[in-house]
Amino acid sequence: MLWLVEFRKHLPVFIAVAVATSAVSIAATAFPKVVALEVVQALCVLLCWSATTCYSAAVVFSFLALGRDQLLQLSTRSRWQLAFLKLCVLTVLLVAQHALTVGLQIRDLTDAAGKTAPAAIVYVLLAKIVSISVFLLGALLLATLSKLLRSRGTATTFFAVGLVGVIVVQALLLWRSGAPDTHDFFIGVGGHPFTVNLYANILPLTLTGPSSGFLPSIAGWSMVLNLTAALLFTAAWAVIARGRKFDFLTM
């Protein structure tokens, strides 16, 4: 029952994003000669993902750090179980958003990937699932740490700055360890794909040029770094959650 309540709570946001993404993508497909629509499509995907990413982080923070969502707080389950319920629901919705995005761009993706299309599609799906997971686990850890601060303003600042800082550090680590001599560095998504996105946490990056191939070797390394970060975030959270007692009163 709680799963259903949680899904219904967040579904309107993701439906709105799905409608916007689908409408723009269909228009770009219907009028391929209109270059402006390709730009609008790329911008729409970027804005939609920025919106749902910020929304998901805010949901985790407001529940754990600020003690919001009073209906869920009345449940007899532990607050940590409820937090992981939220994380699971958000993960499913974000993965569904990614599947829709990939589905709408599948023709461009397969054309650009050529013979590596099957491997590229598997990577595109798995890499995003891993990036979503590590992002939400990082949000869980930072929201838990924010709960130790007694001021709402201080906790909010710590969470926002900490989350941005984690993503920046992961991006720099991926860049310096995987492609230190690269001259190609882009953030976000492009119109005509010539390579897959790499992910530093949830941030999509391009660190290779067309000469490196559509599925460069650094793609696997980006997943390894994200999986390592996910394990570290989970371990750190487990230590903090067991070592301290938390109240879940509204801040």
C-alpha positions in Angstrom: 0.0 0.0 0.0 2.8 2.4 0.9 4.4 1.7 -2.5 1.2 2.7 -4.3 0.8 5.9 -2.2 4.4 6.8 -2.9 4.1 6.2 -6.6 1.0 8.3 -6.9 2.6 11.1 -5.0 5.5 11.5 -7.5 3.8 10.3 -10.7 2.4 13.6 -11.8 5.9 15.2 -12.0 7.2 12.3 -14.1 4.2 12.2 -16.3 4.6 15.9 -17.1 8.2 15.3 -18.0 7.3 12.3 -20.1 4.7 14.3 -22.0 7.1 17.2 -22.7 9.9 14.9 -23.8 7.7 12.8 -26.0 6.0 15.8 -27.7 9.3 17.5 -28.5 10.9 14.3 -29.8 7.9 13.4 -32.0 8.0 16.9 -33.5 11.7 16.6 -34.2 11.2 13.3 -35.9 8.2 14.5 -37.9 10.2 17.5 -39.2 13.8 16.3 -39.5 14.9 19.2 -41.7 14.0 21.8 -39.0 17.3 22.2 -37.2 15.8 24.3 -34.5 13.7 21.4 -33.3 16.8 19.3 -32.7 18.2 22.0 -30.5 14.9 22.3 -28.7 14.8 18.5 -28.2 18.3 18.4 -26.7 17.5 21.4 -24.5 14.2 19.7 -23.4 15.9 16.5 -22.4 18.5 18.4 -20.4 15.9 20.5 -18.6 13.7 17.6 -17.9 16.5 15.6 -16.4 17.7 18.6 -14.4 14.1 19.0 -13.0 13.6 15.3 -12.0 17.2 15.1 -10.6 16.6 18.2 -8.4 13.1 17.0 -7.5 14.4 13.5 -6.4 17.1 15.0 -4.2 14.6 17.4 -2.6 12.3 14.5 -1.8 15.0 12.6 0.0 16.2 15.7 1.9 12.8 16.9 2.9 11.8 13.5 4.3 15.0 12.7 6.2 16.4 16.0 7.2 13.3 18.2 7.5 10.9 15.6 8.7 8.3 16.3 6.0 5.7 13.9 4.5 3.7 13.5 7.7 1.4 10.9 6.2 4.4 8.5 5.6 5.8 9.5 9.0 2.7 7.9 10.7 3.7 4.4 9.4 4.9 1.8 11.9 7.9 1.0 9.7 11.3 2.5 10.7 12.3 5.8 9.1 15.2 4.1 7.4 12.8 1.5 5.8 10.6 4.4 4.6 13.6 6.3 3.3 14.7 3.2 1.2 11.1 2.9 0.0 11.3 6.4 -1.3 14.7 5.7 -2.9 13.3 2.6 -4.7 10.2 4.4 -6.0 12.4 7.3 -7.3 14.8 4.9 -8.9 12.0 3.1 -10.8 10.6 6.4 -12.0 14.0 7.8 -13.0 14.8 4.6 -14.8 11.4 4.7 -16.6 12.2 8.3 -17.7 15.6 7.1 -19.0 14.0 4.2 -20.9 11.5 6.6 -22.5 14.4 9.0 -23.5 16.4 6.2 -25.0 13.4 4.7 -26.8 12.6 8.1 -28.4 16.2 8.4 -29.6 16.8 4.7 -30.5 17.1 5.3 -34.2 19.7 8.0 -33.9 21.5 5.8 -31.3 21.7 2.7 -33.4 22.6 4.6 -36.6 25.5 6.3 -34.8 26.7 3.1 -33.0 26.7 0.9 -36.1 28.0 -2.6 -35.4 28.4 -1.7 -31.7 24.7 -0.9 -31.3 23.8 -3.9 -29.1 26.6 -3.3 -26.7 26.0 0.5 -26.8 22.3 0.0 -25.9 23.2 -2.3 -23.0 25.8 0.2 -21.7 23.4 3.2 -22.1 20.7 1.4 -20.0 23.0 -0.1 -17.3 25.2 3.0 -16.9 22.2 5.2 -16.3 20.7 2.8 -13.7 24.1 2.8 -11.9 24.3 6.6 -12.1 20.8 7.0 -10.7 21.5 4.6 -7.8 24.8 6.3 -6.8 23.1 9.7 -6.9 20.3 8.7 -4.7 22.6 6.9 -2.3 24.8 10.0 -2.1 21.6 12.1 -1.4 20.7 9.6 1.3 24.1 9.9 3.0 24.2 13.7 2.8 20.6 14.0 4.0 21.5 11.8 7.0 24.5 14.0 7.8 22.3 17.1 7.4 20.0 15.7 10.1 22.8 16.2 12.6 22.6 20.0 12.0 19.9 21.7 14.0 19.3 24.6 11.7 17.1 24.2 8.6 19.2 26.8 6.7 22.5 25.2 7.6 21.2 21.7 6.8 19.9 22.8 3.4 23.1 24.6 2.5 25.2 21.6 3.6 23.1 19.2 1.6 23.1 21.3 -1.6 26.7 22.2 -1.5 27.7 18.7 -0.5 25.8 17.1 -3.3 27.2 19.4 -5.9 30.7 18.9 -4.4 30.4 15.1 -4.6 29.4 15.2 -8.3 32.2 17.6 -9.1 34.8 15.5 -7.4 33.6 12.4 -9.2 33.7 14.2 -12.5 37.3 15.4 -11.9 38.3 11.9 -10.8 36.8 10.3 -14.0 38.5 13.0 -16.1 41.9 12.7 -14.5 42.0 8.9 -14.2 40.3 8.0 -17.5 41.1 10.7 -20.0 43.7 13.1 -18.6 44.9 14.3 -22.1 41.5 14.8 -23.6 40.6 17.9 -25.6 36.9 17.0 -25.7 35.0 17.9 -22.6 31.2 18.4 -22.7 28.6 18.4 -20.0 25.0 17.3 -20.8 23.5 15.9 -24.0 24.0 16.7 -27.6 21.9 16.6 -30.8 23.8 14.1 -33.0 25.5 11.5 -30.8 29.0 10.4 -31.8 29.8 8.6 -28.5 27.9 7.4 -25.4 27.6 9.6 -22.4 29.9 8.8 -19.5 28.5 9.4 -16.0 30.2 11.0 -13.0 27.5 10.3 -10.4 24.4 11.3 -12.3 26.2 14.0 -14.4 26.5 13.0 -18.1 29.8 13.8 -19.6 31.6 13.5 -23.0 35.4 13.0 -22.6 36.3 11.4 -26.0 36.0 12.5 -29.6 34.7 10.6 -32.6 38.1 9.0 -33.2 37.8 7.0 -29.9 34.7 5.2 -31.3 31.1 5.2 -30.2 31.7 3.0 -27.2 35.2 3.9 -25.8 37.0 1.9 -23.2 36.6 4.7 -20.6 32.8 3.9 -20.6 33.4 0.8 -18.5 35.7 2.7 -16.2 33.0 5.3 -15.5 30.7 2.5 -14.3 33.4 1.1 -12.1 33.9 4.5 -10.4 30.2 4.9 -9.9 29.8 1.5 -8.4 32.7 2.1 -6.1 31.2 5.4 -5.0 27.8 3.7 -4.4 29.5 1.1 -2.1 31.4 3.9 -0.2 28.2 5.9 0.2 26.3 2.9 1.5 29.0 1.9 3.9 29.4 5.4 5.3 25.6 5.7 5.7 25.4 2.4 7.5 28.1 3.5 10.0 26.5 6.8 10.7 22.9 5.4 10.9 24.0 2.7 13.4 26.3 4.9 15.4 23.9 7.8 16.1 20.3 8.1 17.2 18.2 10.3 15.0 14.9 12.1 15.7 12.6 12.6 12.8 10.8 15.7 14.1 9.9 18.4 11.6 12.8 20.9 11.4 
